[in-house]
C-alpha cells in the first residue's frame, strides 16, 4: 500500500494544471512533487471529472436526481414495512383465534 501525499490541495491543483498545460513531462512533475505518475494521473482524472460535474448545472446534475429518487424509494419502503407489520400482527391474531377454536 502506498503512502499518502503530504501535498496541500493547492499544490495538487498546481501539479495537475502543470500537467494539463504540458509545461513539463509527467515524469518530471511526479519527481518534483514526490508522487508517482499514477497518482498524478489519478488527480488529473478527478480534477477533470469534478470540472465536468460543475458544468452540468443544477438541471443536469445526476446527483440531485439520484438523491431525490433515493428519498422517494425510502418513503415507499417505509410504507411497505408498515403494511408488512400490520399484516404480521393480523396473521398472529388469526392464528391464535383459529388455534383456540380447534
C-alpha positions in Angstrom: 0.0 0.0 0.0 1.4 3.4 -0.9 1.9 6.3 1.4 -0.4 9.3 1.4 0.8 12.5 -0.1 1.6 15.4 2.2 0.7 17.9 -0.5 -1.9 20.6 0.1 -4.9 20.9 -2.3 -3.3 24.0 -3.8 -0.1 22.0 -4.5 -2.1 19.2 -6.0 -4.0 21.6 -8.2 -0.8 23.3 -9.4 0.7 19.8 -10.3 -2.4 18.9 -12.2 -2.6 22.2 -14.0 1.1 22.0 -14.9 0.4 18.5 -16.4 -2.6 19.8 -18.3 -0.7 22.8 -19.7 2.1 20.4 -20.7 4.6 22.6 -19.0 6.7 19.6 -18.0 6.6 15.8 -18.6 4.6 13.8 -16.1 7.8 12.1 -15.0 9.5 15.3 -14.0 6.4 16.7 -12.3 5.9 13.5 -10.3 9.5 13.6 -9.2 9.3 17.3 -8.3 6.2 16.7 -6.1 7.4 13.4 -4.7 4.5 11.4 -6.0 4.0 8.6 -8.5 2.9 9.2 -12.1 -0.1 7.1 -11.4 -1.1 9.4 -8.6 -0.6 12.4 -10.8 -2.8 11.0 -13.5 -5.4 9.9 -10.9 -5.5 13.5 -9.6 -5.9 14.8 -13.2 -8.8 12.5 -13.8 -10.5 13.5 -10.6 -9.9 17.2 -11.4 -11.4 16.9 -14.8 -14.4 14.8 -13.6 -15.2 17.4 -10.9 -15.0 20.2 -13.5 -17.4 18.4 -15.8 -19.8 17.9 -13.0 -19.7 21.6 -12.2 -20.5 22.5 -15.8 -23.7 20.4 -15.9 -25.5 22.9 -13.8 -28.4 22.4 -11.5 -30.8 20.9 -14.1 -28.4 18.2 -15.3 -26.9 17.1 -12.0 -27.3 13.4 -11.7 -26.5 13.6 -8.0 -29.6 15.7 -7.3 -31.8 13.4 -9.3 -30.3 10.4 -7.5 -30.8 11.8 -4.1 -34.4 12.7 -4.9 -35.1 9.2 -6.2 -33.4 7.6 -3.1 -35.7 9.7 -0.9 -38.8 8.5 -2.9 -37.7 4.9 -2.6 -37.1 5.2 1.1 -40.6 6.6 1.7 -42.0 3.8 -0.4 -40.0 1.2 1.5 -41.2 2.7 4.9 -44.8 2.4 3.7 -44.3 -1.3 2.7 -42.6 -2.0 6.1 -45.7 -0.6 7.9 -48.0 -2.8 5.8 -45.9 -5.9 6.4 -46.0 -5.1 10.2 -49.8 -4.8 10.2 -50.3 -8.0 8.2 -47.9 -9.8 10.6 -50.0 -8.7 13.6 -53.2 -9.7 11.9 -51.8 -13.1 10.9 -50.7 -13.8 14.5 -54.2 -12.8 15.8 -55.9 -15.1 13.3 -53.6 -18.0 14.2 -54.3 -17.6 17.9 -58.1 -17.4 17.4 -58.0 -20.3 15.0 -55.8 -22.4 17.3 -58.2 -21.8 20.2 -61.3 -23.0 18.4 -59.7 -26.2 17.2 
